[in-house]
């Protein structure tokens, strides 16, 4: 990736900035610094494309429907930080890629299609 491209990406250094970027459906979000470690520790990262495809094949195409229903049910009745639940819910629309030790790139799944 060129540094000129990365300059235009949204950069999140804390949970509030990340949640705002997710609400705005930013195409590219870079999570950096100490927040990257917190993000990886606290957030339920989405499945990779390969994992998701295997899951769908195993459930004959109905896996996403069932998993979404269970996820929403657990999210409503589960304990935990409301802000983190919102982040977990919205980050499901993103793929991720580690740029380097200190930066993680989130990008909308629909950009892959």
N, C-alpha and C positions, 0 to 999 in steps of 0.2 A: 504494500500500500504506500502510496506517495504521501509525504508529509503535508503537501498542499491539500489533499483530500481530507486528511485527519483534522486539519485545522477547522473545517466546517462541521465536524461532528459535535454533538452535544456532549459535554464532559460533566460527569457527576462525581462529586467528592463527598457526598453524604446522602442519607436516605431521603431527605426532603427534595433535593435536586433530582434524584433518580425518580421519585414518585411523580414529580411534575413532568419530567420528560416522558414517562410512561403514559401519563394522562394525555399529553399532547401527541402521543403516538409518533415520537421522533423516529426517523428511519434508522439512524445510527447513534448509539450511546456508548461512550467510553467511560468505564468505571475505573477509577485510578487511585493510586496511593493506598493509604491505610484502609480506606473504605472498601477496597477490593477484597481484602482479607475478611472483613466483616460480612460483606455481601456473600462470599462463597460459603462462609460458615453458617449464616442464618437463612439463606434463601434456598428454596426448592428449585433447583435448576431444571429447565425443561429437558425432555428426552431429545437425544440426537435423532436425525432423520432415520438412521439405520435402526435404532431402538424402537422408534415409533412405528416404522414399517413392520418390523417383526411382531410387535404387539398387535397391530391391526390384522396381520395374517393369522395370528393365533386365535383371534376372536372373530375371524371371518368378516371383518369390516365393521363390526359393532363395538369394538373396544373403545373408541373415542367417545361414543355416546355414553356408555356405562361409566367410563372413567371420569367424564365431566360431571355426571350426576353424583357420583360418590365424592368427588373433589368438592363440589359446591356444598354438599351436605356436611362434610367434615369441616369445611371452612366456616359455615354458619354456626355450628355448635361447638367447634373446637375452641380451646383456650389459647390465648396468646395476644401479642401486640397487634392492634388493628392496622397500624401502618404497615407492618411486615406482611400481614395477610393480604393487603391491597397490592403490595409489591409482588408477592408470590403469584397472585391471580393474574396480574397484568404481564408479568415476565413470561408467561406461558405462550405469548404471541411472538416471542423472540427466539432466535438462535443465538448462540454465543461462540466466541472464538478468543482464545488467549493470545493477545498481541505480544506481550512480554511478561516478565515477572511482576510488573507493577500495574499492568493495564489489561482489562478485559473488554472486548467489544461485544455489544448486544446489537443485533440487527433484525429488523422485522422479517418474519418467515416468508411473507408474501413477496419479498424482494428476490427470493430464490426461484420463483416460478416464472 
